[in-house]
Amino acid sequence: MSRFNAVLIGVAVVGGVAIWYAAAAKPQPAALGPGGAAPAPAADGFAGFTLGNDSAPVEVVEYADFECPACAQFAVVQMPTIRQQLIETGKVRWRHRDFPLPSHRYARFASHAAHCGAEQGKFWEMHDALFNDHSWAQTGRDPSRLFRQFAVRIGLDARAYDACMESGRQAGRIEASRLEGERLGVSGTPTFFLNGRRFGGRSNASDEFKRMVDSLIAAGR
Amino acid sequence: MRRRQAITLLALVGCFVSLYLWLYKIGIIGSLQCGAGGCETVQTSRWAELLGLPVALYGVVGYAVLFALSLAALQPRLVTSRRLTWTVAALATVGFLFTVYLTYLELFVINALCRWCVVSAVIMTAIWVVAVLDLRAGGNPGALPRGQPTQAGI
C-alpha cells in the first residue's frame, strides 16, 4: 500500500469515526427517560394546550399519551374530521392534556418534546409530527434524534429546542397533568371529557363525537 | 500526481465537513463542536436551503464527485486524461464560485459567520487553486515539463 493510500484511508477512518461519534444519541434528562423517577408536579396551574375558539360552547379535554397507538390512530384518522367539522366551525374547543402511561418508555420524553415545541408556539405542529410518524413508538429505540428532526422539520429553533429538552423544565407540567387525569379516574388513553362529562363512546368514530357535541349544544350545556 | 492527490484528500475532508453540517441541519447531530454560534444562525436562515434541499447536501454531493473524479484521475490508465483534468477544474470552479456566493451571504446578508462553513470555504478554495495549477501544468505534471504552454484559460 502506498503512503498516499494509507493517508487516504486514515482520513476516511478518522472522519467516519468523528461523524459517528457526533451523531451518537444525546443523554436524556433522567426525569424524562426510561426508568427515571417521576418529577415533582408543577404548581403553575397550566391547563393544557387548546385548539379552537375560546367561546366555543363545548370543550373536549383529551388525555393522551404520545406513545399510545390508539392515540396515534385517533390523531391521524379521526382528528382531521373533528378539526374540520367541530373545531373550525366554532362548536368545539379542544384541550390536550398529557397522560403518559408508565408502560411506555418514551411517553414523557415525547410529551416534553411537544411542550418544547410549545415554547416556540408550535405545540400542535409537534403534536402532529409525533403522531403522524409513529414508527418510533414501535421500535423501542431512543427517539431523541428523530424528535429533533421533527423539531427542525416544523421550523423550531434547534438550539432553543435542545436547551429545553436538556433542561427537562416542562416535566413538572406533564406530571401535574397526569396526576390531574388520575384524580378524574383516567386509566387509559385516549380518554375524553366533553364539558366535564366523560365520553363513553368509541374514540374511533368521529361521528359519535359529532352527535355528542350536537346534543350538548342543543341542550345548552 | 501530487496535485491530484492533494485534491483527493481535500475533497475527502470537505465531504466530511459538509456531511457534518448536513447531519446537523436535518437534526441527526445535536450540536456542533467548537461552538455552533453563527452556524445556528446560518443554518436556520432561509439561505440554508436551495431548491428545497439543504445547502450542505450540495456540498456533500459536490465534494463526493470531486473526490471520485480526482481519485479516478490517479489511476495509471487515466493519469494522462486531459478531459478528466478539465472536468475536475470545471467542477472546482463551480464549487469555488458557489463558495464565494455563500460567504457573501454570510458576511453581508445573514450577518453571521459559521466557522464550519469557513473551513469548507477554505478547502474548496484550496481545491480550486490546486485544480487550476494542475490544468496549467497540462494535467499531467509527471509527464509534461513545467511551464509548457497549455490551453488552460482560467
Interface residues (C-beta under 8 A of the other chain):
Chain A: F4 V7 L8 V11 A12 G15 G16 A18 I19 A22 A23 K26 R145 R148 Q149 F150 A151 V152 R153 D157 A158 R159 D162
Chain B: Q5 T8 L9 L12 V13 C15 F16 L19 Y20 L23 K25 I26 G27 I28 I29 G30 S31 Q33 A36 E40 Q43 T44
